[in-house]
Amino acid sequence: MKKSIFYHAGCPVCVSAEHDIIELLGSNNVEVVHFGEDTTRINEAEMAGVKSVPALVTPNGNVLHINFGASMADVKA
C-alpha cells in the first residue's frame, strides 16, 4: 500500500497534527515531510495541491488541509 504524505512546517499547530496523524494512521502508513528540514519537497507538495500546512495527501491523491498553520507562500519565504 502506498503511504499518505503529511507535510508541515514545524509550527506548534503542525507538530500537534503530526502526532495525531501518526497515532491515527500508524507510523508505517504515513511519510512525514518537515519543510524546515527538507525544502526540496515544497514543489512536490504544491504540485500535489497543498495550499497550506499542515496537510495530508492520501495515497489516491486527495489533499486534506488540517487546521491552518501557514500558507505555502509563508513556507517558501
HELIX and SHEET records of a PDB file:
HELIX    1   1 PRO A   12  LEU A   25  1                                  14    
HELIX    2   2 SER A   27  ASN A   29  5                                   3    
HELIX    3   3 THR A   39  ARG A   41  5                                   3    
HELIX    4   4 ILE A   42  ALA A   48  1                                   7    
HELIX    5   5 MET A   72  LYS A   76  1                                   5    
SHEET    1   A 4 VAL A  30  HIS A  34  0                                        
SHEET    2   A 4 SER A   4  HIS A   8  1                                        
SHEET    3   A 4 SER A  52  VAL A  57 -1                                        
SHEET    4   A 4 VAL A  63  SER A  71 -1                                        
END                                                                             
